[in-house]
């Protein structure tokens, strides 16, 4: 770790975190039914064995016809056939139309579809076609409202790469090419504990009976929730006393059978902080009995610091641990509807939220202990070191949902 005079930048820290995680990446894959694979990470790519769509089909209810048969609006055509979705029509005779419904294959010979709103169905006349006639009120262009075979996916194409997280839309894409089972990496196994003799769990002691100096442990719930939302299997080891022997013992225990140990508290420079160094983030590994070490991340004890550091540092590490490629932050460039005249010398992440005018408001108290700010906010303003913000200026905004799910 660098000295206080040469603090490591966040970008350099992220590079080291992700590099360390890639070296210890999960290597255990499992096959899951597609229906059960939401938010899992692909271990192998998904290839399509078919064209999607498998044939030319219509994207509208209407009439399939030859564009050349309708030289002007008001052209009358005999309706020769009716094609619902799931059925295949007969070759279209010149000078006729086919009543067709969304998703149905366009019959051979037809090269356009006119939507039903631009057509008038005429009544069946005595001795005429059983399906009647249609008055086409618009001149079509060849190819209109026709989805061509393979225009979405070609047979043999990779539709989802290894390392992709399976979002709901990704599950739909996999299903569209006939995929029923996917190979995914197992979930990261994370051991979680807090350090601090001052910590008490809610429910153990009523608020009116808290001893002087004691505080309720909020980080345990916040971090467990963040880990669960990130798709991890969590082993909660509770609160560890501020003793060196206790810290060593729980680290040895936690390292077995886990990919990551995550702690909060004890990463500063106090005499009772046995997990060092940290400013305020500690990163390393613990030897195990297996071929790979267990990664270790120590977060600061202040609740907002712990929350923000998880989002900007631990979430990328968890993605790398599951074989996902590194991704830079994806900021939205939005207007600041406030002034920030006392910037820190370090890179800041200010709690902010969107307002009704399309700009950003910032929480008045940016202290690392004010957890209400994290509930109030929608995300973080990524502010460069020593940079004041003027009202109306464009700033980089990172939403909480993007930080956790990307």
NUDOMAR-200004 format. One record per residue (C-alpha): x, y, z. Coordinates in nm, 3 decimals, decimal comma, padded with zeros to 5 digits. Layout:
BEGIN
<<X Y Z>> ...
//
This chain:
BEGIN
<<00,000 00,000 00,000>> <<00,131 00,345 -00,080>> <<00,206 00,601 00,185>> <<-00,030 00,879 00,284>> <<00,164 01,118 00,062>> <<00,111 00,901 -00,246>> <<-00,237 00,760 -00,205>> <<-00,343 00,510 -00,466>> <<-00,605 00,641 -00,707>> <<-00,941 00,467 -00,733>> <<-00,865 00,363 -01,091>> <<-00,538 00,201 -00,984>> <<-00,709 00,033 -00,690>> <<-00,983 -00,105 -00,917>> <<-00,723 -00,240 -01,156>> <<-00,553 -00,427 -00,871>> <<-00,882 -00,550 -00,728>> <<-01,006 -00,685 -01,060>> <<-00,668 -00,831 -01,152>> <<-00,657 -01,016 -00,821>> <<-01,012 -01,140 -00,869>> <<-00,942 -01,259 -01,223>> <<-00,648 -01,463 -01,095>> <<-00,884 -01,633 -00,847>> <<-01,186 -01,646 -01,076>> <<-01,452 -01,909 -01,008>> <<-01,388 -02,219 -01,218>> <<-01,692 -02,429 -01,119>> <<-01,968 -02,429 -01,378>> <<-02,315 -02,579 -01,350>> <<-02,594 -02,641 -01,597>> <<-02,925 -02,478 -01,516>> <<-03,263 -02,468 -01,686>> <<-03,295 -02,134 -01,861>> <<-03,599 -02,055 -01,649>> <<-03,385 -02,063 -01,332>> <<-03,081 -01,873 -01,462>> <<-03,183 -01,511 -01,405>> <<-02,882 -01,288 -01,313>> <<-02,635 -01,578 -01,338>> <<-02,315 -01,539 -01,542>> <<-02,257 -01,752 -01,850>> <<-01,963 -01,992 -01,841>> <<-01,997 -02,078 -02,210>> <<-02,136 -01,876 -02,500>> <<-02,479 -01,943 -02,648>> <<-02,488 -02,009 -03,022>> <<-02,796 -02,011 -03,239>> <<-02,867 -02,317 -03,449>> <<-03,150 -02,141 -03,634>> <<-03,235 -01,821 -03,814>> <<-03,455 -01,582 -03,616>> <<-03,712 -01,529 -03,746>> <<-03,709 -01,869 -03,919>> <<-03,896 -01,728 -04,219>> <<-04,023 -01,399 -04,360>> <<-04,317 -01,291 -04,147>> <<-04,541 -00,994 -04,091>> <<-04,505 -00,746 -03,807>> <<-04,862 -00,620 -03,857>> <<-05,217 -00,746 -03,892>> <<-05,321 -00,666 -04,248>> <<-05,297 -00,797 -04,602>> <<-05,000 -00,959 -04,774>> <<-04,973 -00,876 -05,143>> <<-04,748 -00,787 -05,433>> <<-04,655 -00,419 -05,419>> <<-04,674 -00,405 -05,801>> <<-05,044 -00,506 -05,783>> <<-05,131 -00,180 -05,602>> <<-05,022 00,106 -05,830>> <<-05,257 00,353 -05,665>> <<-05,468 00,402 -05,354>> <<-05,814 00,247 -05,386>> <<-05,698 -00,065 -05,569>> <<-05,936 -00,357 -05,521>> <<-05,796 -00,710 -05,475>> <<-05,957 -01,046 -05,423>> <<-05,873 -01,205 -05,086>> <<-05,754 -01,551 -05,181>> <<-05,650 -01,692 -04,843>> <<-05,635 -01,631 -04,469>> <<-05,309 -01,693 -04,278>> <<-05,314 -01,690 -03,895>> <<-04,990 -01,701 -03,696>> <<-04,852 -02,052 -03,685>> <<-04,984 -02,151 -04,028>> <<-04,814 -02,141 -04,368>> <<-05,005 -02,003 -04,662>> <<-05,009 -02,107 -05,026>> <<-04,814 -01,922 -05,297>> <<-04,992 -01,593 -05,364>> <<-05,163 -01,564 -05,702>> <<-05,099 -01,239 -05,893>> <<-05,370 -00,980 -05,837>> <<-05,481 -01,125 -05,504>> <<-05,416 -01,057 -05,135>> <<-05,391 -01,275 -04,828>> <<-05,550 -01,177 -04,498>> <<-05,258 -01,214 -04,255>> <<-05,200 -01,173 -03,882>> <<-04,894 -01,059 -03,685>> <<-04,621 -01,323 -03,675>> <<-04,758 -01,531 -03,961>> <<-04,523 -01,622 -04,245>> <<-04,562 -01,415 -04,557>> <<-04,670 -01,644 -04,844>> <<-04,437 -01,700 -05,139>> <<-04,497 -01,436 -05,404>> <<-04,598 -01,160 -05,161>> <<-04,342 -00,885 -05,100>> <<-04,529 -00,638 -04,878>> <<-04,792 -00,610 -04,607>> <<-05,044 -00,328 -04,582>> <<-05,174 -00,277 -04,229>> <<-05,546 -00,333 -04,179>> <<-05,599 00,031 -04,080>> <<-05,513 00,125 -04,440>> <<-05,748 -00,132 -04,590>> <<-06,125 -00,173 -04,619>> <<-06,269 -00,523 -04,618>> <<-06,552 -00,546 -04,872>> <<-06,851 -00,777 -04,819>> <<-06,865 -01,110 -04,991>> <<-07,067 -01,081 -05,310>> <<-07,284 -01,352 -05,462>> <<-07,063 -01,582 -05,664>> <<-06,748 -01,405 -05,545>> <<-06,460 -01,520 -05,327>> <<-06,560 -01,677 -04,998>> <<-06,317 -01,436 -04,833>> <<-06,441 -01,132 -05,018>> <<-06,229 -00,847 -05,148>> <<-06,014 -00,574 -04,996>> <<-05,985 -00,208 -05,091>> <<-05,622 -00,106 -05,040>> <<-05,612 00,264 -04,952>> <<-05,231 00,311 -04,953>> <<-04,962 00,239 -05,209>> <<-04,716 -00,006 -05,049>> <<-04,340 -00,022 -05,081>> <<-04,182 -00,361 -05,138>> <<-04,066 -00,502 -04,803>> <<-04,287 -00,291 -04,578>> <<-04,395 -00,455 -04,251>> <<-04,208 -00,772 -04,349>> <<-03,952 -00,912 -04,105>> <<-03,697 -01,102 -04,311>> <<-03,567 -01,447 -04,224>> <<-03,262 -01,418 -03,999>> <<-03,281 -01,040 -03,968>> <<-03,252 -01,071 -03,588>> <<-03,018 -01,372 -03,558>> <<-02,838 -01,579 -03,819>> <<-02,784 -01,951 -03,768>> <<-02,441 -02,011 -03,616>> <<-02,415 -01,667 -03,459>> <<-02,307 -01,617 -03,096>> <<-02,605 -01,450 -02,931>> <<-02,461 -01,426 -02,578>> <<-02,091 -01,430 -02,493>> <<-01,935 -01,614 -02,200>> <<-01,918 -01,373 -01,908>> <<-02,255 -01,215 -01,987>> <<-02,497 -01,169 -01,699>> <<-02,837 -01,319 -01,782>> <<-03,085 -01,036 -01,762>> <<-03,456 -01,098 -01,829>> <<-03,410 -00,985 -02,191>> <<-03,106 -01,213 -02,229>> <<-03,317 -01,507 -02,112>> <<-03,571 -01,420 -02,380>> <<-03,301 -01,403 -02,647>> <<-03,164 -01,742 -02,543>> <<-03,513 -01,890 -02,556>> <<-03,571 -01,742 -02,904>> <<-03,289 -01,957 -03,046>> <<-03,418 -02,272 -02,874>> <<-03,180 -02,279 -02,578>> <<-03,331 -02,466 -02,281>> <<-03,024 -02,516 -02,059>> <<-02,730 -02,284 -01,992>> <<-02,386 -02,333 -01,839>> <<-02,325 -02,074 -01,568>> <<-02,061 -02,012 -01,304>> <<-02,166 -02,098 -00,953>> <<-02,250 -01,805 -00,727>> <<-01,963 -01,639 -00,538>> <<-01,937 -01,761 -00,180>> <<-01,873 -01,471 00,055>> <<-01,801 -01,477 00,428>> <<-01,915 -01,157 00,600>> <<-01,830 -01,021 00,943>> <<-01,798 -00,691 01,130>> <<-01,537 -00,585 01,381>> <<-01,585 -00,355 01,677>> <<-01,654 -00,391 02,049>> <<-01,893 -00,100 02,020>> <<-02,131 -00,290 01,790>> <<-02,464 -00,434 01,903>> <<-02,718 -00,611 01,686>> <<-03,074 -00,475 01,675>> <<-03,296 -00,683 01,901>> <<-03,019 -00,779 02,141>> <<-03,052 -00,467 02,354>> <<-03,347 -00,221 02,362>> <<-03,250 00,134 02,258>> <<-03,303 00,269 02,611>> <<-03,059 00,012 02,750>> <<-02,768 00,070 02,512>> <<-02,450 00,112 02,711>> <<-02,252 00,435 02,661>> <<-02,048 00,418 02,341>> <<-02,247 00,131 02,191>> <<-02,413 00,156 01,848>> <<-02,636 -00,072 01,646>> <<-02,460 -00,256 01,362>> <<-02,615 -00,126 01,041>> <<-02,335 -00,244 00,810>> <<-02,420 -00,610 00,864>> <<-02,765 -00,565 00,711>> <<-02,652 -00,324 00,438>> <<-02,365 -00,541 00,319>> <<-02,561 -00,864 00,337>> <<-02,832 -00,700 00,128>> <<-02,578 -00,574 -00,127>> <<-02,413 -00,916 -00,153>> <<-02,747 -01,090 -00,197>> <<-02,849 -00,838 -00,463>> <<-02,518 -00,908 -00,640>> <<-02,603 -01,280 -00,656>> <<-02,371 -01,408 -00,382>> <<-02,413 -01,691 -00,132>> <<-02,346 -01,527 00,204>> <<-02,214 -01,682 00,524>> <<-02,275 -01,435 00,806>> <<-02,014 -01,471 01,081>> <<-02,154 -01,189 01,292>> <<-01,946 -00,948 01,500>> <<-01,584 -01,023 01,587>> <<-01,428 -00,874 01,904>> <<-01,147 -00,621 01,872>> <<-00,877 -00,875 01,960>> <<-00,594 -00,991 01,739>> <<-00,644 -01,360 01,826>> <<-01,016 -01,340 01,750>> <<-00,949 -01,169 01,417>> <<-00,693 -01,431 01,313>> <<-00,921 -01,715 01,415>> <<-01,221 -01,593 01,218>> <<-01,007 -01,521 00,911>> <<-00,881 -01,882 00,911>> <<-01,237 -02,009 00,951>> <<-01,381 -01,778 00,686>> <<-01,116 -01,861 00,426>> <<-01,225 -02,225 00,400>> <<-01,491 -02,280 00,139>> <<-01,530 -01,915 00,039>> <<-01,414 -01,704 -00,253>> <<-01,415 -01,373 -00,065>> <<-01,407 -01,248 00,293>> <<-01,575 -00,911 00,334>> <<-01,546 -00,712 00,656>> <<-01,642 -00,369 00,778>> <<-01,446 -00,174 01,037>> <<-01,090 -00,216 01,150>> <<-00,916 -00,091 00,835>> <<-00,798 00,247 00,957>> <<-00,490 00,324 01,167>> <<-00,621 00,301 01,523>> <<-00,440 00,091 01,781>> <<-00,722 -00,166 01,784>> <<-00,746 -00,201 01,405>> <<-00,588 -00,538 01,330>> <<-00,680 -00,548 00,962>> <<-00,435 -00,313 00,793>> <<-00,363 -00,116 00,587>> <<-00,654 00,078 00,450>> <<-00,728 00,431 00,339>> <<-01,003 00,324 00,383>> <<-00,999 00,005 00,170>> <<-00,793 -00,306 00,244>> <<-00,738 -00,583 -00,012>> <<-00,545 -00,906 00,006>> <<-00,589 -01,280 00,035>> <<-00,588 -01,555 00,295>> <<-00,425 -01,894 00,237>> <<-00,657 -02,192 00,218>> <<-00,618 -02,568 00,197>> <<-00,724 -02,559 -00,167>> <<-00,539 -02,447 -00,480>> <<-00,668 -02,091 -00,468>> <<-00,645 -01,837 -00,188>> <<-00,954 -01,666 -00,053>> <<-00,970 -01,297 -00,139>> <<-01,011 -01,045 00,140>> <<-01,165 -00,696 00,128>> <<-01,186 -00,476 00,436>> <<-01,433 -00,190 00,415>> <<-01,443 00,113 00,644>> <<-01,673 00,108 00,944>> <<-01,866 00,429 00,876>> <<-02,196 00,314 00,721>> <<-02,200 00,541 00,416>> <<-01,830 00,480 00,348>> <<-01,895 00,106 00,362>> <<-02,196 00,135 00,131>> <<-02,027 00,356 -00,129>> <<-01,700 00,162 -00,125>> <<-01,892 -00,160 -00,189>> <<-02,062 -00,007 -00,494>> <<-01,749 00,140 -00,652>> <<-01,494 -00,127 -00,553>> <<-01,647 -00,456 -00,436>> <<-01,914 -00,483 -00,705>> <<-01,651 -00,470 -00,987>> <<-01,443 -00,729 -00,799>> <<-01,743 -00,965 -00,777>> <<-01,801 -00,929 -01,151>> <<-01,436 -01,013 -01,223>> <<-01,456 -01,310 -00,985>> <<-01,735 -01,450 -01,203>> <<-01,544 -01,409 -01,527>> <<-01,717 -01,095 -01,644>> <<-01,499 -00,853 -01,844>> <<-01,399 -00,525 -01,676>> <<-01,645 -00,243 -01,735>> <<-01,585 00,126 -01,672>> <<-01,845 00,326 -01,484>> <<-02,140 00,429 -01,701>> <<-02,219 00,784 -01,594>> <<-02,518 00,989 -01,695>> <<-02,420 01,348 -01,774>> <<-02,676 01,560 -01,590>> <<-02,724 01,917 -01,472>> <<-02,630 02,012 -01,117>> <<-02,905 02,220 -00,955>> <<-02,683 02,317 -00,662>> <<-02,349 02,475 -00,576>> <<-02,063 02,273 -00,421>> <<-01,794 02,518 -00,318>> <<-01,585 02,310 -00,075>> <<-01,455 02,015 -00,276>> <<-01,227 01,758 -00,118>> <<-00,870 01,707 -00,237>> <<-00,970 01,349 -00,310>> <<-01,214 01,213 -00,567>> <<-01,561 01,249 -00,416>> <<-01,880 01,050 -00,455>> <<-02,163 01,281 -00,350>> <<-02,504 01,140 -00,265>> <<-02,756 01,295 -00,503>> <<-03,095 01,234 -00,658>> <<-03,289 01,333 -00,966>> <<-03,542 01,613 -00,931>> <<-03,858 01,687 -01,125>> <<-03,677 01,933 -01,354>> <<-03,433 01,676 -01,491>> <<-03,142 01,796 -01,277>> <<-02,969 01,674 -00,964>> <<-03,005 01,777 -00,601>> <<-02,734 01,692 -00,351>> <<-02,792 01,584 00,009>> <<-02,697 01,868 00,241>> <<-02,495 01,657 00,486>> <<-02,234 01,444 00,309>> <<-02,086 01,300 00,630>> <<-01,983 00,933 00,607>> <<-02,202 00,851 00,907>> <<-02,531 00,990 00,769>> <<-02,702 00,677 00,639>> <<-03,025 00,869 00,567>> <<-02,841 01,026 00,273>> <<-02,799 00,685 00,106>> <<-03,172 00,612 00,138>> <<-03,265 00,959 00,009>> <<-03,032 00,942 -00,291>> <<-03,070 00,776 -00,631>> <<-02,697 00,755 -00,689>> <<-02,360 00,926 -00,668>> <<-02,200 01,225 -00,836>> <<-01,847 01,127 -00,936>> <<-01,659 01,451 -00,870>> <<-01,287 01,484 -00,959>> <<-01,040 01,589 -00,686>> <<-01,052 01,955 -00,588>> <<-01,335 02,040 -00,829>> <<-01,604 02,287 -00,718>> <<-01,947 02,249 -00,879>> <<-02,145 02,548 -01,004>> <<-02,522 02,540 -01,043>> <<-02,605 02,454 -01,405>> <<-02,279 02,266 -01,459>> <<-02,288 01,917 -01,612>> <<-02,170 01,644 -01,376>> <<-02,118 01,266 -01,389>> <<-02,399 01,077 -01,215>> <<-02,378 00,706 -01,129>> <<-02,712 00,551 -01,039>> <<-02,718 00,294 -00,758>> <<-02,893 00,042 -00,983>> <<-02,628 00,074 -01,256>> <<-02,343 00,041 -01,008>> <<-02,485 -00,281 -00,866>> <<-02,621 -00,449 -01,177>> <<-02,383 -00,367 -01,463>> 
//
